[in-house]
């Protein structure tokens, strides 16, 4: 897995509700450099990283502190959120996420999707990522509540090999050294290239789900350990569509693209989608609209026609 490329993709892909970034949880053993690597990559890409460990904070640090002002109660945001908002381009790193008690997990729900802390909503250029160890390796770990788990993609983080760690220690081939273009310039470049792959991804997923409607929402049964992991819902399918488009814009390797997609809806649903996409052989919607290729409707493959029409409609 190319961690640097996946990080760049998730940080610089247009997300939901007009916000930047795909919310991801990286899950791996302790001491393997998850937080350090994310902070270094964010800095290289022009983003200020703010690391929040919820287990040593109060829910009011994320949900806002109730204060009476002018005869009404307001949820006053924490200082860290205001400071990050002033920097404009940044990323909130929710570290050790599964050490948070249920009350803190509930406080993080709006932060994860809306960038909201109390009544303050951080600029859309502030992203949210998370890190955690597996429950059995965490310091007092809890399973994630399904509402919080379903707001993120779940990507495994492997310990580095001896060669990878040695190269990092010696400073050889360090991808995080130096600084590239500004965050604003990179956002503008991504936006310019995003519309066509986004339209195509929407068409593919819409066609797939029309052919497989049971996969639109498939929540694990209560009490199942899978309820705290990736599973298909309308929310995670939308995130997957954006991940598909982002993977094309950032030219991820196929294996990294598959890892990213699986992180949102689970391995099974993502594998079925990828198999559908390969068999459907869908034309590029731009080429169809420009009459560079001809598409013929097959009455036996309404899902394929739906995918092409939806992609064309989204392109216009």
C-alpha positions in Angstrom: 0.0 0.0 0.0 1.4 3.4 -1.0 0.5 5.4 2.1 1.7 8.7 0.8 -0.5 8.5 -2.3 -3.5 7.3 -0.4 -3.1 10.1 2.1 -2.8 12.7 -0.7 -5.9 11.2 -2.3 -8.1 11.3 0.8 -6.9 14.7 1.8 -7.4 16.3 -1.6 -10.6 14.7 -2.9 -13.8 16.8 -2.7 -15.9 15.3 0.0 -19.6 15.5 1.1 -21.5 18.7 1.9 -19.0 20.8 0.1 -16.2 19.9 2.4 -12.7 18.7 1.4 -11.4 15.3 2.2 -12.6 11.7 2.6 -12.9 10.8 6.3 -10.7 7.8 6.9 -9.7 5.8 10.0 -6.2 4.1 9.7 -6.2 1.0 11.8 -2.9 -0.7 12.8 -0.5 -1.8 15.5 0.8 0.8 18.1 4.2 2.4 17.5 4.1 2.1 13.7 4.1 5.8 12.9 0.5 6.4 11.9 0.1 9.8 13.5 3.6 11.0 12.7 3.2 10.0 9.0 -0.1 11.8 8.7 1.3 15.0 10.4 4.3 15.0 8.1 2.3 14.4 4.9 -0.2 17.1 5.9 2.6 19.6 6.5 4.2 18.8 3.2 0.9 19.4 1.4 0.4 22.8 3.1 -2.1 21.6 5.8 -1.9 22.4 9.5 -2.5 19.2 11.5 -4.3 19.3 14.9 -4.1 16.1 16.8 -7.0 15.4 19.2 -6.9 12.5 21.7 -10.5 12.3 22.9 -9.9 10.0 25.8 -8.0 12.7 27.7 -10.6 15.4 26.9 -14.2 16.1 27.8 -17.1 15.9 25.4 -17.4 19.7 25.7 -14.0 20.0 23.9 -15.7 18.6 20.8 -19.4 19.2 21.3 -19.0 22.7 22.7 -19.4 24.2 26.2 -22.8 25.5 27.1 -22.7 29.1 28.1 -25.5 31.6 28.9 -25.1 34.7 26.7 -27.9 37.3 26.1 -30.5 35.1 27.8 -29.8 32.1 25.6 -27.5 29.1 25.8 -24.8 28.8 23.2 -22.4 25.9 22.6 -19.0 27.7 22.7 -16.4 25.9 20.6 -13.0 24.9 21.9 -10.0 27.1 21.3 -8.3 24.4 19.2 -11.2 24.5 16.7 -11.1 28.3 16.4 -7.4 28.3 15.9 -7.6 25.6 13.2 -10.4 27.5 11.5 -8.2 30.7 11.3 -5.5 28.7 9.6 -8.1 27.8 6.9 -6.3 24.8 5.4 -5.9 22.0 7.9 -6.8 18.5 9.1 -8.2 17.3 12.5 -6.5 14.1 13.4 -8.7 12.1 15.9 -6.0 10.0 17.4 -6.7 6.8 19.4 -10.3 7.0 18.3 -11.4 3.8 19.9 -10.2 4.7 23.3 -13.1 7.2 23.5 -15.9 6.4 25.8 -19.4 6.3 24.2 -20.2 9.8 25.3 -17.2 11.2 23.5 -17.9 9.1 20.4 -21.4 10.7 20.3 -19.9 14.2 20.7 -17.7 13.5 17.6 -20.5 12.7 15.2 -21.0 16.2 13.8 -17.3 16.9 13.8 -16.7 13.8 11.6 -19.3 14.8 8.9 -19.7 18.6 9.2 -16.5 19.9 10.8 -18.7 21.3 13.6 -17.5 22.0 17.1 -20.3 23.3 19.2 -22.1 26.0 17.1 -18.9 26.7 15.1 -18.4 25.1 11.7 -14.8 25.0 10.6 -14.0 26.1 7.0 -14.7 23.4 4.4 -10.9 23.3 3.8 -10.4 21.7 7.2 -10.5 17.9 6.8 -11.0 15.1 9.4 -9.0 11.9 9.7 -8.7 9.3 12.5 -6.2 6.8 13.8 -6.6 3.8 16.1 -5.1 0.5 17.1 -7.2 -2.6 16.9 -9.4 -3.0 20.0 -7.4 -5.8 21.5 -4.2 -3.6 21.2 -5.7 -0.3 22.3 -5.2 1.3 25.8 -8.7 0.6 27.1 -10.2 0.1 23.7 -14.0 0.3 22.9 -15.7 -1.0 19.8 -16.8 2.0 17.7 -20.5 2.8 17.8 -22.1 2.1 14.4 -23.1 5.7 13.8 -19.5 6.9 14.2 -17.9 3.9 12.4 -20.2 4.5 9.4 -18.9 8.1 9.0 -15.5 6.9 8.1 -13.7 4.6 5.7 -11.6 1.9 7.4 -8.1 1.2 6.0 -5.6 -1.2 7.6 -2.2 0.3 8.4 0.6 -2.3 8.2 3.8 -2.0 10.2 6.7 -0.9 8.1 9.3 -3.4 6.8 12.9 -3.2 8.1 14.0 -1.6 4.8 11.2 1.0 4.9 11.9 1.9 8.4 15.7 2.0 7.9 15.3 4.2 4.9 13.1 6.6 6.9 15.6 6.6 9.8 18.5 7.4 7.4 16.5 10.0 5.5 16.8 8.1 2.2 13.8 8.2 -0.1 11.7 10.1 2.5 8.5 11.1 0.6 7.5 13.5 3.4 10.7 15.6 3.1 10.3 19.1 1.6 7.1 20.9 0.7 5.1 20.8 -2.5 2.6 23.2 -4.0 0.2 25.1 -1.8 -2.9 23.4 -0.5 -5.1 25.9 -2.4 -3.3 25.3 -5.7 -3.6 21.6 -5.3 -7.3 21.9 -4.5 -7.8 24.0 -7.7 -6.0 21.4 -9.8 -8.1 18.6 -8.4 -11.4 20.4 -8.9 -10.5 21.1 -12.6 -10.0 17.3 -13.2 -12.7 16.0 -10.9 -16.0 16.4 -12.8 -15.6 13.7 -15.5 -14.4 10.8 -13.2 -17.0 11.8 -10.7 -19.8 11.6 -13.3 -18.5 8.2 -14.4 -18.2 6.9 -10.9 -21.8 8.0 -10.1 -23.1 6.2 -13.2 -21.2 3.0 -12.3 -22.4 2.9 -8.7 -26.0 3.8 -9.6 -26.1 1.0 -12.2 -24.6 -1.5 -9.8 -27.0 -0.7 -7.0 -30.0 -0.9 -9.3 -28.9 -4.4 -10.2 -28.1 -5.2 -6.5 -30.6 -3.2 -4.4 -30.0 -5.3 -1.3 -26.5 -3.8 -1.0 -27.7 -0.2 -0.7 -28.1 -0.5 3.1 -26.7 -3.7 4.7 -26.0 -3.0 8.4 -24.5 -5.8 10.5 -26.8 -7.2 13.2 -26.7 -5.5 16.6 -23.9 -6.8 18.7 -21.8 -8.0 15.8 -18.2 -6.8 15.8 -18.7 -5.9 12.1 -21.0 -3.1 13.3 -18.0 -1.0 14.3 -16.3 -1.5 10.9 -17.1 -0.7 7.2 -20.6 -1.6 5.9 -22.8 -0.3 3.1 -25.2 2.6 3.7 -26.3 5.4 1.4 -23.7 7.6 3.2 -20.8 5.2 2.6 -21.8 4.6 -1.0 -21.6 8.4 -1.7 -18.1 8.4 -0.1 -17.1 5.5 -2.2 -18.2 7.3 -5.4 -16.0 10.2 -4.4 -13.2 7.8 -3.6 -13.4 6.2 -7.0 -13.2 9.6 -8.7 -10.4 10.7 -6.4 -8.4 7.6 -7.1 -8.6 8.3 -10.8 -7.6 12.0 -10.4 -4.7 11.1 -8.2 -3.8 8.1 -10.3 -3.7 5.5 -7.6 -2.5 2.0 -8.3 -5.4 -0.5 -8.7 -4.6 -2.2 -5.5 -4.7 1.1 -3.6 -8.0 2.1 -5.2 -9.5 -1.3 -4.2 -8.2 -0.8 -0.6 -9.8 2.7 -0.5 -13.1 1.5 -1.9 -13.3 -1.5 0.5 -12.7 0.9 3.4 -16.1 2.5 2.9 -18.5 -0.4 2.2 -16.6 -3.5 3.2 -14.6 -6.0 1.2 -17.5 -8.0 0.0 -19.6 -5.2 -1.5 -16.6 -3.4 -3.0 -15.5 -6.7 -4.7 -18.9 -7.1 -6.2 -18.8 -3.6 -7.5 -15.4 -4.0 -9.0 -16.5 -7.2 -10.7 -19.6 -5.5 -12.1 -17.5 -2.6 -13.4 -15.0 -4.9 -15.2 -17.8 -6.9 -16.8 -20.0 -3.9 -17.7 -17.3 -2.4 -20.0 -18.8 1.1 -19.7 -17.8 3.7 -22.2 -16.5 7.1 -21.1 -19.6 9.4 -20.8 -17.7 12.3 -22.5 -17.0 10.2 -25.5 -20.6 9.1 -25.8 -21.8 12.7 -25.6 -19.2 13.8 -28.2 -20.3 10.9 -30.5 -16.8 9.6 -30.5 -18.2 6.2 -29.4 -21.6 4.6 -30.0 -23.6 3.0 -27.2 -26.3 0.5 -28.0 -29.0 -0.3 -25.5 -29.3 -4.0 -24.5 -32.8 -4.8 -23.1 -31.3 -7.6 -21.1 -28.8 -5.2 -19.4 -30.9 -2.3 -18.1 -28.4 -1.7 -15.3 -25.7 -1.0 -17.9 -27.9 1.4 -19.8 -28.7 3.1 -16.5 -25.1 3.4 -15.6 -24.2 5.1 -19.0 -27.3 7.4 -18.9 -26.6 8.5 -15.4 -23.0 9.2 -16.1 -23.9 11.2 -19.2 -26.5 13.2 -17.3 -24.0 13.9 -14.5 -21.4 15.1 -17.0 -23.7 17.7 -18.6 
